[in-house]
Amino acid sequence: MPTTEPMTQPTITPRSGLHDGCFPRLRLAGATGLLVALCGSVAAQPAWVEAERPILSNTVLLTSRDVFYKAGEQYFSPDASQVIFQAVPVPEAGKLPANDYSMYVADVIRDEDGIITGLGEPLLVSAPGAASTCGWFHPLNPGEIIFGSTFVQPNSESGPGYSRPGGRYVWKFPHEMEVVTRSIQALGAPADTATKPLFSRPGYDAEASFSLDGRYVLYAHVDEERSAALGRPDADLYVFDTTTNTHVPLVVEKGYDGGPFFSPDMSWICYRSDRFGDGNLQLFAAEIDYGPDGSIQGIKREVQITANQHVNWAPYFHPTGRFIVYTSSEVGHANYEVYALEFNPDKPMEDLWKYRITHADGFDGLPVFSPDGKTMIWCAQRGPLAEGEGRPSSQIWVADFDARALLQRVEGQGGF
């Protein structure tokens, strides 16, 4: 899905990599409380630095407006040595940026203390001209990835799309989109020949993620006939069993249900839904029903975990399973922020604790964790402002995440 609303004309010519120039990455110097650019200049500390402590620290900008017009929806590999992300590269001078995202993989660079300081050269893993979204690493097979992709540039009229009434934010559901797989080990193989469908179904299939054992793939499937009858996108959640090559429906409510992820113990999934048709998104979780043979049969129960007048989306479990992080318009559609929310399906929704994580102006969203839960990586518009543009571009940021500090702060809110 697109990470943010579209921006206007680009003005910067791309450079050869993520580490050229003075702002490819910024790092917070914790001892001095200053934001230090790589070229050595020093700027005043942004207000969000203190506001986000002690939950977030060592905040680093990973992708650059020099290289990417916008970038986001990023996920770690199982050993946190790489990230997969979608991005639109900066076009040649005088040309407009692409309408669709491409998929990239990059190595994670760390200092001697293990703190992430940047990314290596990004590798394009999607086919040229394809529209791609929602990448994921196989949990057990190094170098194997899946993502949603077309094999050609999608027809501009193909498939329905989701948009908030009155807003510019739109993400499309092209019917050419499939869940595809490829290996990034054979780097010499062209992306357009190395990428193959994991399975094929008519209509949009994407937003896929693996179970921790690598057997199951959660994904969203748009039924275009049902969407047309309903008058808005009708995406349902399915799980694909890679052992039996079967598809099992999990959530088939009217309206869009998407962005599913397994809980750390694989007993629940979390996702977003617009089933109420009010232009907002709410978060849900469903308990998985396993059969006697250990295969997924469906869901046992579904619980709603947000109910408000906001757009709540991109939920993701912390590895402890005690809370999720998500994106919300709670402080305004011009300033989406990341929140943490208690996960306790047996507790009344109104009693769940909630805590705001990010505090910068502009968009902060699509938060996910490293496998050990000590790092949060997300997409934000809090970086340098490119010449000729009215707001910072959407780029990828990373920070150390202190779950213990978060839980200590919410103890008095009915949490722990």
DOGU-162421 format. One line per 2 residues: number of its first residue (from 1); for each residue x, y, z of N, C-alpha, C. Coordinates in steps of 0.05 Angstrom, whole numbers. Atoms other than C-alpha are relative to their C-alpha. Example, Ala and Ser with C-alpha at 12.3 -4.5 7.8 and 13.67 -1.06 7.14 Angstrom:
BEGIN
1) 18:-24:0:246:-90:156:18:24:0  -16:-24:-1:273:-21:143:-15:22:14
# end
This chain:
BEGIN
1) 17:-24:0:0:0:0:18:25:0  -16:-24:-2:25:71:-9:5:9:29
3) -6:-8:-27:59:99:53:-12:26:8  11:-26:-6:33:170:49:-14:11:-24
5) 13:-13:22:-7:218:7:21:9:-20  -19:-8:20:26:237:-59:11:28:5
7) -12:-26:-2:74:296:-62:4:10:-29  -2:-13:26:87:345:-118:29:-2:-11
9) -23:5:17:145:353:-167:26:-3:14  -26:4:-11:214:327:-151:19:21:-11
11) -19:-20:10:274:374:-157:28:-9:3  -28:8:-6:335:334:-136:9:-23:-17
13) -11:21:16:378:291:-181:12:-21:17  -10:22:-17:395:222:-153:30:-1:0
15) -29:5:-2:464:205:-128:4:-30:1  -6:28:2:499:138:-128:2:-14:27
17) 0:14:-25:480:108:-61:-12:16:22  14:-12:-22:453:123:7:19:17:18
19) -18:-12:-19:516:152:38:15:24:-12  -12:-24:11:533:212:-7:-13:25:11
21) 13:-26:-8:522:284:13:0:2:31  0:-6:-28:507:313:81:-24:-10:16
23) 22:9:-16:440:284:100:-10:-28:-7  10:27:3:435:211:77:-9:-13:25
25) 10:10:-25:429:193:150:7:20:22  -5:-18:-23:424:232:215:-1:-18:25
27) 0:16:-25:440:204:283:-1:18:24  1:-15:-24:423:229:351:24:-6:17
29) -22:4:-18:484:240:393:-10:3:29  14:0:-26:454:220:460:15:15:22
31) -14:-13:-21:510:248:502:-2:30:-1  1:-29:3:505:318:474:-28:11:-4
33) 27:-9:5:431:319:458:-2:16:-26  1:-15:25:446:346:388:-4:-19:-23
35) 4:15:24:426:323:319:24:6:-18  -25:-5:14:491:313:281:-2:-12:-28
37) 0:9:27:494:308:205:27:-13:-7  -25:14:6:547:264:172:21:20:-9
39) -20:-19:10:581:325:141:12:16:22  -13:-13:-23:596:350:211:-15:24:10
41) 14:-24:-9:546:408:216:-19:-8:23  16:5:-24:505:413:280:-25:17:-1
43) 25:-15:-1:432:433:285:-12:-2:28  14:1:-26:388:447:345:-16:-25:2
45) 15:25:-5:355:387:376:-30:4:-6  29:-2:4:284:376:349:-15:-7:25
47) 16:5:-24:229:376:401:-7:-29:3  8:28:-2:211:304:384:21:-17:13
49) -21:16:-12:278:279:410:-7:-5:30  6:3:-29:260:293:483:-28:-12:4
51) 27:10:-3:186:278:473:-2:-31:-3  1:29:5:202:207:449:17:-16:19
53) -15:14:-20:250:190:504:-18:-8:23  -22:19:5:260:141:537:-8:-24:-17
55) 9:23:17:219:96:491:18:-3:-24  -17:1:24:259:114:429:26:15:5
57) -26:-13:-2:333:131:426:17:-8:-23  -18:5:23:390:132:376:-16:-1:-26
59) 17:-1:24:342:153:321:16:7:-24  -17:-3:23:372:147:252:-17:1:-25
61) 13:-1:26:348:167:182:15:-20:-18  -13:21:15:362:107:137:-1:4:-30
63) 1:-4:29:340:128:67:0:30:-5  -5:-28:6:354:193:32:-18:10:-23
65) 15:-14:21:313:242:-10:18:4:-25  -18:-1:23:375:245:-54:-5:-24:-19
67) 2:25:15:361:173:-75:-29:-8:-5  28:8:2:287:160:-62:-19:24:3
69) 21:-20:-2:229:206:-76:-17:-4:24  13:8:-25:194:168:-21:6:-29:5
71) -6:27:-7:206:103:16:-14:-8:25  14:9:-24:172:61:69:-8:-29:0
73) 9:28:-5:137:-2:92:23:-19:0  -25:14:-2:200:-35:115:-1:-22:21
75) 0:23:-18:212:-102:149:28:-11:2  -26:12:-5:273:-135:180:0:-29:-10
77) -5:28:5:302:-202:158:0:-14:28  1:14:-26:299:-257:212:24:5:18
79) -23:-6:-16:370:-241:235:6:30:2  -2:-29:-1:359:-165:228:25:10:-15
81) -23:-9:15:418:-161:180:-8:15:-26  10:-13:24:375:-135:122:-28:11:5
83) 27:-9:0:312:-96:109:-11:-2:-29  14:-2:26:262:-101:52:-19:23:2
85) 17:-23:-2:224:-39:34:-9:8:-28  10:-10:26:184:-5:-22:8:29:-2
87) -9:-28:5:206:60:-53:-4:8:-28  1:-12:27:200:107:-112:27:15:-3
89) -26:-14:4:269:127:-138:-3:28:-11  0:-27:12:285:199:-154:5:-3:-30
91) -2:3:29:275:206:-229:23:17:-11  -20:-17:13:323:236:-279:-11:29:-1
93) 7:-28:1:323:312:-282:-21:5:-22  21:-7:20:260:339:-316:-22:-21:-3
95) 20:20:2:221:275:-308:-16:-3:27  17:4:-24:164:258:-259:7:-27:13
97) -5:26:-13:172:203:-207:-21:-21:-9  19:22:7:139:135:-220:-25:2:17
99) 25:1:-15:67:126:-198:0:-23:20  1:25:-16:82:58:-167:26:-5:14
101) -23:7:-15:130:31:-116:15:-23:-12  -16:23:6:188:-15:-131:9:-12:27
103) -8:13:-25:216:-65:-80:30:-2:1  -29:0:-4:286:-62:-51:8:-16:24
105) -12:13:-24:330:-101:-3:27:14:4  -25:-13:-6:389:-69:33:12:-12:26
107) -14:9:-25:441:-92:85:-2:21:21  0:-18:-23:437:-62:154:29:5:9
109) -26:-7:-9:500:-25:176:-1:8:30  0:-5:-29:517:-24:251:28:10:8
111) -26:-8:-11:572:9:292:10:-22:19  -13:20:-18:617:-27:342:-17:-7:24
113) 18:6:-22:562:-23:394:-26:-14:-9  23:13:10:511:-56:349:-23:18:-7
115) 21:-19:6:471:7:338:-1:4:-30  3:-4:29:443:15:268:7:29:-8
117) -9:-27:8:476:73:232:-7:6:-29  7:-5:28:453:64:160:-7:-25:-15
119) 5:22:18:438:19:101:21:-1:-21  -18:3:23:482:-10:47:-15:7:-26
121) 12:-6:26:469:-1:-27:-25:-16:-4  25:15:3:396:-19:-41:0:-16:-26
123) 3:17:23:383:-77:-88:-29:-1:-9  26:2:11:323:-73:-134:-7:-29:-4
125) 7:28:2:286:-139:-129:-26:-4:-15  25:2:16:221:-124:-167:7:5:-29
127) -4:-2:28:214:-126:-242:-3:29:-9  3:-27:10:224:-60:-280:-28:6:-10
129) 27:-8:9:158:-24:-290:-23:-12:16  21:13:-16:121:-68:-240:-8:18:23
131) 9:-13:-25:80:-41:-182:3:-20:22  -7:19:-21:103:-73:-117:-7:12:27
133) 7:-8:-27:84:-71:-44:4:-23:20  2:20:-22:89:-107:23:20:-23:-2
135) -20:21:1:155:-145:23:3:-14:26  -4:16:-24:173:-200:72:21:-21:-5
137) -21:21:2:231:-247:86:-11:-27:10  7:27:-10:222:-322:92:14:-4:27
139) -12:1:-27:234:-338:166:23:-21:2  -19:22:-3:277:-401:153:19:-2:-23
141) -17:3:24:305:-397:82:14:27:-6  -14:-26:5:358:-342:78:0:8:-29
143) 0:-11:27:352:-298:17:-26:-3:-15  26:3:13:280:-319:0:-19:22:10
145) 18:-21:-7:230:-262:-1:-26:-4:-15  26:-2:14:157:-251:-19:-8:29:1
147) 12:-27:0:121:-187:-38:-23:0:-20  22:-3:19:60:-163:-75:11:15:-25
149) -11:-13:23:76:-146:-147:-16:-7:-25  9:5:27:51:-140:-218:24:-8:-16
151) -22:6:17:93:-165:-275:2:20:-23  0:-22:19:76:-105:-318:-11:24:14
153) 12:-24:-11:55:-34:-305:-30:-4:1  28:5:-1:-16:-40:-279:-17:20:-15
155) 19:-17:14:-74:-12:-318:-11:20:21  8:-21:-19:-93:54:-285:-29:-3:9
157) 28:4:-7:-166:33:-285:-4:-28:13  4:28:-9:-153:-38:-259:-4:-2:30
159) 5:5:-28:-183:-58:-194:-11:23:16  10:-22:-17:-217:-18:-139:22:11:17
161) -20:-12:-18:-180:25:-88:-13:10:25  10:-11:-26:-187:50:-17:9:29:1
163) -7:-28:-5:-190:124:-2:-18:10:22  16:-13:-21:-214:166:57:-16:23:-12
165) 15:-22:11:-271:212:38:11:27:8  -11:-27:-6:-245:283:32:30:1:1
167) -29:1:-2:-172:260:33:13:-7:-26  -15:7:24:-118:251:-19:13:-27:2
169) -13:26:-4:-93:186:10:-16:-22:-14  12:21:16:-107:128:-37:20:-23:-2
171) -16:21:9:-81:59:-44:-16:-18:-18  14:15:21:-99:17:-104:1:-30:4
173) 1:29:-1:-118:-56:-111:0:-11:-29  0:9:27:-96:-72:-182:-4:-31:-2
175) 6:29:1:-123:-140:-204:24:-15:-11  -24:14:9:-55:-155:-235:19:-7:23
177) -18:4:-22:-23:-156:-166:-2:-29:11  -1:27:-10:0:-224:-142:22:-1:22
179) -21:6:-19:41:-251:-83:21:-15:-15  -22:12:15:108:-266:-114:23:-8:18
181) -23:8:-16:172:-299:-90:24:1:-18  -26:2:14:245:-296:-110:22:-3:21
183) -23:2:-17:313:-310:-82:18:24:-6  -18:-22:4:361:-252:-72:29:-10:2
185) -27:11:-1:421:-300:-67:13:2:-27  -11:0:27:430:-304:-143:-3:29:-10
187) 3:-28:7:442:-230:-152:4:6:-30  -4:-5:28:462:-238:-225:-25:-5:-16
189) 24:6:15:392:-262:-245:-17:25:-1  17:-23:2:348:-206:-272:-26:-3:16
191) 24:1:-17:289:-188:-227:-24:-9:-16  24:7:15:239:-196:-283:-2:-29:-8
193) 1:29:6:258:-269:-295:2:-16:26  -4:14:-25:275:-288:-223:-25:0:17
195) 24:-3:-17:208:-266:-194:-22:-18:-11  21:19:8:152:-319:-196:-23:2:20
197) 23:0:-18:82:-322:-168:2:-22:21  2:21:-21:76:-359:-101:-25:-16:-5
199) 24:13:9:6:-375:-124:-15:19:-18  14:-18:18:-43:-347:-174:-30:-2:5
201) 29:-1:-3:-115:-325:-161:-9:25:-16  10:-24:14:-158:-276:-202:-5:22:20
203) 4:-22:-18:-159:-207:-170:25:6:16  -22:-10:-17:-113:-169:-123:7:-19:22
205) -10:16:-23:-70:-211:-76:26:14:9  -24:-14:-10:-18:-176:-32:-2:1:30
207) 0:-4:-29:-4:-152:39:6:-26:15  -5:27:-9:28:-219:53:22:0:21
209) -21:4:-20:69:-242:113:1:-30:8  -4:28:-7:98:-309:135:-6:-5:30
211) -1:9:-28:84:-348:199:29:-6:7  -27:4:-9:146:-359:241:12:-26:-8
213) -11:25:9:152:-431:219:2:-3:-30  -3:0:29:149:-412:145:-21:-16:-15
215) 20:17:14:89:-457:131:-23:17:-12  24:-15:8:34:-404:125:7:28:-9
217) -2:-28:9:27:-339:87:-27:13:3  24:-16:-2:-26:-290:109:-1:20:-22
219) 2:-19:22:-52:-245:54:-28:11:-3  26:-12:6:-109:-200:31:-6:-5:-29
221) 10:6:27:-150:-219:-30:-25:17:-5  23:-17:7:-198:-170:-64:-17:-15:-20
223) 20:12:18:-260:-200:-95:-14:23:-15  10:-24:15:-278:-150:-150:-30:-1:-4
225) 29:1:3:-349:-175:-160:-14:8:25  12:-8:-26:-365:-168:-86:6:30:5
227) -6:-29:-4:-330:-100:-86:-19:17:-16  18:-15:17:-373:-76:-144:-28:0:12
229) 27:2:-12:-437:-100:-109:-1:16:25  0:-15:-26:-416:-68:-43:4:30:-5
231) -5:-28:5:-394:-3:-75:26:11:12  -26:-7:-11:-326:-3:-41:17:-26:1
233) -17:24:1:-266:-51:-38:-8:-20:21  6:22:-18:-282:-118:-7:24:-19:-1
235) -23:17:-3:-216:-150:13:-5:-19:23  3:19:-21:-217:-213:54:28:-11:7
237) -26:11:-9:-161:-246:94:0:-30:-3  -4:29:5:-136:-315:74:27:-8:11
239) -26:11:-6:-80:-360:95:6:-22:-21  -9:20:20:-41:-400:43:19:-20:14
241) -15:21:-12:-14:-467:68:20:-10:-21  -20:7:20:52:-477:31:6:-30:0
243) -3:29:-1:52:-551:53:-20:-14:-18  22:13:15:-15:-569:22:-9:16:-24
245) 8:-18:22:-21:-511:-28:-30:5:0  28:-6:-2:-90:-495:-2:-3:28:12
247) 7:-26:-9:-123:-429:14:-24:-2:20  21:2:-21:-165:-421:78:-9:28:6
249) 10:-27:-8:-210:-360:88:-1:3:30  0:-6:-29:-202:-327:156:-20:21:7
251) 18:-23:-6:-239:-260:155:-13:8:-26  15:-6:25:-293:-249:102:-23:19:5
253) 20:-21:-5:-331:-190:129:-3:18:-24  4:-19:21:-360:-139:81:20:24:4
255) -19:-22:-1:-310:-83:64:28:-10:1  -28:7:1:-235:-81:66:11:-9:27
257) -16:10:-23:-196:-124:116:27:-6:-11  -27:4:12:-121:-123:105:22:5:20
259) -23:-4:-16:-51:-117:131:3:-19:23  0:19:-22:-51:-182:172:28:-8:8
261) -25:11:-10:6:-206:216:-6:-20:22  2:20:-21:14:-266:261:11:12:27
263) -12:-6:-26:25:-258:336:25:-16:4  -25:15:-3:92:-282:362:-3:-30:5
265) 5:28:-6:62:-348:386:-18:-13:-21  16:10:22:21:-356:321:-28:-9:8
267) 27:7:-8:-44:-361:360:-20:21:-8  18:-22:9:-73:-294:336:11:13:-25
269) -8:-18:21:-71:-248:277:-12:28:7  11:-27:-3:-80:-172:278:-3:12:-28
271) 5:-11:26:-106:-130:220:-17:25:3  17:-25:0:-145:-67:200:-25:-6:-17
273) 25:5:14:-216:-62:173:-15:27:-4  19:-22:4:-263:-11:142:-28:-10:-4
275) 26:14:4:-323:-57:148:-24:18:7  22:-17:-8:-365:0:178:-7:20:-22
277) 6:-18:22:-360:41:114:-2:29:7  1:-27:-9:-350:106:151:25:17:-7
279) -24:-14:8:-283:126:120:22:-3:20  -21:4:-20:-245:105:182:10:-29:-2
281) -10:27:-2:-204:43:196:2:-7:30  -2:10:-27:-208:2:260:17:-25:1
283) -17:23:-4:-162:-52:288:-15:-23:12  13:24:-9:-183:-123:300:22:-21:5
285) -17:23:-3:-151:-188:323:-18:-25:-1  15:25:2:-173:-259:310:17:-23:10
287) -14:23:-10:-155:-323:346:-2:-23:-20  -2:21:21:-132:-378:299:-11:-27:10
289) 10:27:-7:-168:-445:299:17:-21:-14  -17:21:10:-119:-502:290:-15:-27:2
291) 13:26:0:-146:-571:271:17:-21:15  -15:22:-14:-125:-638:303:27:-6:-12
293) -26:5:13:-70:-645:251:19:23:1  -17:-23:-2:-42:-577:268:-2:20:-22
295) 3:-19:22:-65:-543:205:-21:22:7  19:-22:-5:-103:-476:205:-26:-6:-14
297) 27:5:10:-178:-487:197:-16:25:-4  16:-25:1:-203:-416:206:7:16:25
299) -3:-15:-25:-213:-370:266:-21:-9:20  18:7:-21:-244:-385:333:-18:24:8
301) 14:-24:-8:-264:-313:350:15:24:-9  -12:-25:9:-252:-242:330:-7:21:22
303) 4:-22:-20:-243:-182:377:7:26:-13  -6:-27:9:-245:-108:360:17:13:21
305) -18:-12:-20:-188:-69:393:2:30:-2  4:-30:0:-202:3:370:-28:5:-10
307) 26:-9:9:-268:39:362:-1:30:5  -1:-29:-2:-263:113:348:-6:13:-27
309) 5:-15:25:-270:166:294:26:6:-15  -26:-4:13:-199:158:268:7:-22:-20
311) -12:21:18:-160:120:215:22:-14:16  -20:15:-15:-123:66:253:9:-24:-18
313) -9:20:19:-80:20:212:29:-9:6  -27:10:-2:-14:-18:204:6:-11:29
315) -6:12:-26:-19:-58:270:22:-21:-2  -22:19:1:42:-99:288:6:-9:29
317) -6:10:-27:57:-144:349:29:5:8  -27:2:-12:116:-133:394:6:-29:6
319) -6:28:-4:154:-198:402:-8:-12:27  11:10:-26:131:-203:475:-29:-8:-2
321) 29:6:3:59:-207:450:-17:17:19  15:-15:-20:39:-158:505:-13:26:-11
323) 11:-24:12:24:-99:459:5:0:-30  -5:-5:29:19:-77:387:7:29:-3
325) -4:-28:8:42:-13:354:-16:3:-26  16:-5:24:0:20:300:1:30:-7
327) 0:-27:10:-11:84:261:-28:11:3  27:-12:-4:-69:132:276:0:29:-7
329) 5:-28:6:-98:198:254:-11:15:25  12:-11:-24:-117:213:326:6:29:5
331) -7:-28:-4:-80:279:327:-3:16:-26  5:-14:24:-101:297:256:10:-14:-25
333) -7:14:25:-97:272:184:26:12:-12  -26:-11:9:-37:318:172:23:-8:18
335) -21:6:-19:1:288:230:-6:-28:12  3:27:-10:-7:212:236:23:-6:19
337) -20:7:-20:30:184:296:-2:-30:6  -2:28:-9:52:116:323:-9:-2:29
339) 10:6:-27:16:89:384:6:-29:7  0:27:-10:25:28:427:-26:-6:14
341) 26:8:-12:-37:-10:450:3:-27:12  -1:25:-14:-43:-65:501:-15:-22:-16
343) 14:23:13:-60:-133:471:-9:-20:22  12:18:-20:-106:-171:518:-28:-6:-10
345) 26:5:12:-164:-203:480:-23:-6:19  20:7:-19:-200:-222:544:-7:24:18
347) 5:-25:-16:-201:-150:571:-18:18:-16  17:-19:15:-255:-99:553:17:20:-15
349) -16:-17:17:-231:-56:496:5:27:13  -3:-26:-12:-243:8:534:20:1:23
351) -19:2:-22:-196:-16:590:29:-4:-9  -27:4:10:-136:-28:545:16:25:2
353) -16:-24:-1:-79:20:557:10:7:-28  -10:-11:26:-53:63:500:21:21:6
355) -22:-19:-5:11:104:495:10:10:-27  -11:-12:25:35:152:441:30:-2:0
357) -28:6:2:104:134:416:15:23:-15  -14:-20:15:122:187:363:-12:27:4
359) 9:-27:-6:117:263:369:9:20:-21  -9:-19:20:144:294:305:-23:10:-17
361) 20:-10:19:104:338:258:0:-17:-25  1:16:24:80:304:195:-6:-29:6
363) 7:29:-2:69:230:182:21:-16:14  -16:21:-12:97:176:227:-18:-25:-1
365) 17:23:2:72:106:212:14:-25:-9  -9:26:8:79:34:190:23:-10:18
367) -22:9:-18:120:15:253:1:-30:1  -5:28:-4:150:-54:259:25:-3:18
369) -22:5:-18:201:-87:305:20:-19:-12  -19:21:5:265:-125:298:-9:-26:14
371) 9:25:-13:257:-199:317:4:0:30  -4:0:-29:285:-185:387:-16:22:14
373) 17:-20:-12:238:-126:397:15:25:10  -16:-22:-11:296:-78:414:2:23:-19
375) -2:-21:21:290:-37:350:-27:4:-13  24:-6:16:232:-2:317:8:15:-25
377) -5:-12:25:234:17:244:-26:9:-12  26:-10:9:181:61:212:5:21:-22
379) -1:-20:21:165:112:158:-9:27:11  6:-26:-12:165:186:174:7:23:-19
381) -5:-25:14:163:257:145:12:20:20  -13:-17:-21:211:287:197:28:7:-8
383) -28:-5:8:275:294:157:4:27:-14  -6:-25:14:307:349:116:-20:6:-22
385) 19:-9:20:263:389:69:14:4:-26  -13:-3:27:281:382:-5:-8:26:-12
387) 5:-26:13:286:445:-46:-25:-2:-18  24:-1:17:219:463:-78:-23:-16:10
389) 22:16:-11:177:418:-34:-10:12:26  12:-13:-23:129:440:20:2:-16:26
391) -2:16:-24:141:383:69:21:-21:-5  -20:21:4:194:330:82:-12:-24:-13
393) 9:25:13:189:267:41:-2:-22:20  3:24:-17:169:200:70:25:-17:-4
395) -24:16:1:232:163:87:0:-20:24  -1:21:-21:253:104:132:18:9:23
397) -14:-6:-25:275:116:204:2:-24:18  -4:22:-19:300:69:258:9:12:27
399) -8:-9:-27:310:76:333:0:-24:19  1:19:-22:326:34:394:-27:3:14
401) 26:0:-13:260:14:428:3:-13:27  -2:10:-27:256:6:503:-28:-9:10
403) 26:11:-9:196:-39:518:-4:2:30  2:-1:-29:212:-40:592:-9:28:9
405) 7:-27:-7:208:36:595:-30:6:-6  28:-3:7:141:34:559:-18:-13:21
407) 17:15:-19:111:-18:606:1:14:27  -1:-14:-26:135:21:667:-18:25:-1
409) 17:-24:2:99:83:641:-30:-6:-1  28:6:2:33:48:630:-11:-16:23
411) 9:16:-22:30:10:695:-24:12:14  22:-13:-13:-17:62:723:-24:4:-17
413) 22:-3:19:-62:59:662:-16:-25:-4  15:25:3:-92:-9:676:15:-21:-16
415) -14:18:17:-36:-45:640:13:-24:15  -15:22:-11:14:-85:680:7:6:30
# end
